[in-house]
Amino acid sequence: MDNVREKLGIKEEHLKEINDFLLRKDNPVTNGLLKIVEKYGGVNEINRKAKESRRLENLVKCLEEKKSPFIKDLEWLTRQRDKEAFISIGDYRKKILGNKTETMKFDESFAITLEISAFNFFPWLIEEAKHAIERQDLMPSRYIRVRSMKEQVEDDDIIAFAAAMQIIGASYVQTLDTKGTLPGPEGKPINVHLGGPETITGYFGGVGVPNEYALKWVEEFLHYYTEYGLTQVLNINSGTVLLGYLLHKLGIDIEFKISVFLGNDNPYSILWTLMTAKLLSRDDGSTPLIGFNLSNSVNNETIELSAHMRKAFGFEDIVRIEHHITEAYKSILRQPYDRLGELVEIADHVKNISAKHEGGAPEIEKTREQPSDILDYFIPKKEIIEKGLMPKLLSNYMDKHDALNRTAKALTERSLTFIAAQKLHKK
């Protein structure tokens, strides 16, 4: 068997051929990427602009110049944080466990990141914060956004949200407009065969970013990176995943999360992704792959094998395994979908996992007049307001908040740990 195993090794001459191809000056594939990087001023200038744009004082100043109503909300949020209005981790444990907390040991090395998706409108954060203060709930430490980037720019939501994440101590991911499901930033169809979300099912293999749009994805990322300091983006296509690796290897401090829609649903697809990340990592071993959303179909064994490979490549503390605990109730998968029981089974031995809540608990969702629907992500804000849908969408979002707190409670009851918004919930 060992003699057969030896055949799996990758020959050095084959690695040399790949390097030679990447470094060729007449390589049109890499030249297209390098031209865009140069267009934005080169690696150092790109990173400098992003760092400056990301500074909290600059984000707030921008909102002040625009006379944004969001300023008052950010000031309120800051006051609540500073006066410690949000429940501490210790008090939360006492709330759940009572006096038992004094005899229980909590291992922070296996803490589960509390994640919510999709957070699409800044005012929802303020409503969620008020709710959390009143009920002594936890706020997430990771937010995923799927709203149109152009819309976020138009109403300054993109700036207010970026500032709020720094205030509360949470990470976040944005979804760029260059994706095959909708017209791109220029208003043109990216995938000419798609007519919006309702036609996706006919084109499972071609929903990504076809043809020249992979480089347009790079351009869009660099725009938001330099203008707003956006670091983490959602990645739904193997080509743009590769481009993310290459941008990072060039020196641009991009980070990305792989979407559940990429379909990493078995250990071998996961090995493929992690192997590429390793091959294109920087000299210090870092990779831009910061989050890895496995398919909703994966079981605990696959998650454990993923963690095994992740550790072997030195990525255990870098690449977070992001796992759906709940999902949108409509238009994406069969219900009831609830993975909380499986999460608590692996939470004590698999590090760096996030529990992602993209729907309410199924038993709650089924009672709603309008349960959460994945297709709601594609409705323009103007249409949402015209149809009076915003209160219903906020209600759906708060169901996700409640599901997230249900997860925190279940973990706490088993002396397992979590990461909530780190500047709000003191340890």
Helices and strands as residue ranges (DSSP letters): H 2-5, G 6-8, H 12-23, H 28-39, H 43-54, H 56-65, H 70-82, H 89-97, G 98-103, G 108-110, E 112-117, H 122-135, E 142-144, H 149-154, H 157-168, E 171-173, G 197-202, G 204-206, H 213-228, E 232-235, H 238-250, E 255-258, G 260-262, H 267-279, E 289-293, H 300-312, E 320-326, H 340-346, E 353-357, H 362-365, G 374-378, H 381-386, H 390-413, E 418-419
